[in-house]
Amino acid sequence: MGSTEEGRSEAETLRRLGSLIEDVEGTRVTLIGDVMLDRYHHGYANNLNSTAPVPVLRIIRSEESPGAAAHIARGLNSLGMDVDFFSSVGDDEEGGRILEMLSGDGISTKGISVVANRQTLTKIRFYGSRESLLDQSQVLLQADRGPLDELNESISDGLISAALESMPNSRAIVLSDYHKGVITESGASKLISKAKELDLPSIVDPKLTGLSRSRGADVVIFGMRGLELQRRRLMMDNFSDTASELISTYDWGAILVLGGVDGINLYLREGEELSIPCRANAPRQQIGLHDAAATALAAALGNGLDIYDAASLAAAACECVLTAESSHEFVNRDTLGIWLEELSWKLQISDR
């Protein structure tokens, strides 16, 4: 491979990405979006319940971590970047835990509104395996608990205004939209328009039901299943035509599609495409892929790398997440740096 243009290009890309990891510290990113608390319960499921055909989970350990946009904040912070983070939580135990853990990581929470009498979105996952038979557990059940009412628009407006004020000091903006009220239609439009005015890369991870809130973004993140659903809705023959139609409809610069074990695909406005196969040896989970990709895109594009290098870094970040343990799936500077070194080493070996 080393004698080919493709091999030389990959080696050069890995060198640039390795240098980025060393030099990214201090880059400021504006991040706005919904947060949640991820709770994980692990144990053994050796028996079925005596009154129903469901496994009985004997819990042996439990963990929790901030998720959604908070995942991105933790990833950016771990890379050494400065984060202006805007979101909201409820005034409950779960909201307090999110604030406590973010503060413990050294991430400022002054941009996070605490909303009275509101529940914080919480996702509870139960993992189990058969004791003494399987080392790899699997999800047995997920339970979601969250707010029952819409977020007050005045709170959303305040968060949008604060984010707009932070943008002139930033190198990129990320919108992480779980359709929980932080990002509104008008708010998203203002943020993306401001980014264009300031020549900041805008990265959006939208809900499929809220694609209009990503209109005009430079890069939009999709899952493979999401793109397949859009292909069927649009009655297209393939992903390339589907991506082209979506890019034209919503005025996006590019779509980054995350396929997990199938790697990633990048579709550009100009019609160009890039596919990167998954290089993780033993994928074990996929929670946090979108957040890892958003983190990597902000780091790369915010530091002047082009969209191809940014996609390559996003692929590497996703591979780190695929091999991570639950509750450790946000992008970590050391883990990502080591993985880039390993990829470079594998490329050198293949050249011999």
Secondary structure as the mmCIF struct_conf table of DSSP 4:
data_model
#
loop_
_struct_conf.conf_type_id
_struct_conf.id
_struct_conf.beg_label_comp_id
_struct_conf.beg_label_asym_id
_struct_conf.beg_label_seq_id
_struct_conf.end_label_comp_id
_struct_conf.end_label_asym_id
_struct_conf.end_label_seq_id
TURN_TY1_P TURN_TY1_P1 GLY A 2 SER A 3
BEND BEND1 THR A 4 THR A 4
HELX_RH_AL_P HELX_RH_AL_P1 GLU A 5 ASP A 23
TURN_TY1_P TURN_TY1_P2 GLU A 25 GLY A 26
STRN STRN1 ARG A 28 GLY A 33
STRN STRN2 VAL A 35 LEU A 48
BEND BEND2 SER A 50 VAL A 54
STRN STRN3 PRO A 55 ALA A 68
HELX_RH_AL_P HELX_RH_AL_P2 ALA A 69 SER A 78
TURN_TY1_P TURN_TY1_P3 LEU A 79 GLY A 80
STRN STRN4 ASP A 82 GLY A 90
BEND BEND3 ASP A 91 ASP A 92
HELX_RH_AL_P HELX_RH_AL_P3 GLU A 93 GLY A 104
TURN_TY1_P TURN_TY1_P4 ASP A 105 GLY A 106
TURN_TY1_P TURN_TY1_P5 LYS A 110 GLY A 111
STRN STRN5 ILE A 112 VAL A 115
TURN_TY1_P TURN_TY1_P6 ALA A 116 ASN A 117
HELX_LH_PP_P HELX_LH_PP_P1 GLN A 119 LEU A 121
STRN STRN6 THR A 122 SER A 129
TURN_TY1_P TURN_TY1_P7 GLU A 131 LEU A 133
BEND BEND4 ASP A 135 GLN A 136
STRN STRN7 GLN A 138 ARG A 145
BEND BEND5 LEU A 148 ASP A 149
HELX_LH_PP_P HELX_LH_PP_P2 GLU A 150 ASN A 152
HELX_RH_AL_P HELX_RH_AL_P4 GLU A 153 SER A 166
HELX_RH_3T_P HELX_RH_3T_P1 MET A 167 ASN A 169
BEND BEND6 ARG A 171 ARG A 171
STRN STRN8 ALA A 172 SER A 176
BEND BEND7 HIS A 179 ILE A 183
HELX_RH_AL_P HELX_RH_AL_P5 GLU A 185 LEU A 198
TURN_TY1_P TURN_TY1_P8 ASP A 199 ASP A 199
STRN STRN9 SER A 202 ASP A 205
HELX_RH_3T_P HELX_RH_3T_P2 LEU A 208 SER A 214
TURN_TY1_P TURN_TY1_P9 ARG A 215 GLY A 216
BEND BEND8 ASP A 218 ASP A 218
STRN STRN10 VAL A 219 GLY A 223
HELX_RH_AL_P HELX_RH_AL_P6 MET A 224 LEU A 234
TURN_TY1_P TURN_TY1_P10 MET A 235 MET A 235
BEND BEND9 ASP A 237 ASN A 238
HELX_RH_AL_P HELX_RH_AL_P7 PHE A 239 TYR A 250
TURN_TY1_P TURN_TY1_P11 ASP A 251 ASP A 251
BEND BEND10 GLY A 253 GLY A 253
STRN STRN11 ALA A 254 LEU A 258
HELX_RH_3T_P HELX_RH_3T_P3 GLY A 260 ASP A 262
STRN STRN12 ILE A 264 LEU A 268
TURN_TY1_P TURN_TY1_P12 ARG A 269 GLU A 270
BEND BEND11 GLY A 271 GLY A 271
STRN STRN13 GLU A 273 ILE A 276
BEND BEND12 ASN A 281 ALA A 282
TURN_TY1_P TURN_TY1_P13 ILE A 287 GLY A 288
HELX_RH_AL_P HELX_RH_AL_P8 LEU A 289 LEU A 301
TURN_TY1_P TURN_TY1_P14 GLY A 302 GLY A 304
HELX_RH_AL_P HELX_RH_AL_P9 ILE A 307 LEU A 322
TURN_TY1_P TURN_TY1_P15 THR A 323 THR A 323
BEND BEND13 ALA A 324 ALA A 324
HELX_LH_PP_P HELX_LH_PP_P3 GLU A 325 GLU A 325
TURN_TY1_P TURN_TY1_P16 SER A 326 SER A 327
BEND BEND14 PHE A 330 PHE A 330
HELX_RH_AL_P HELX_RH_AL_P10 ARG A 333 ASP A 351
#
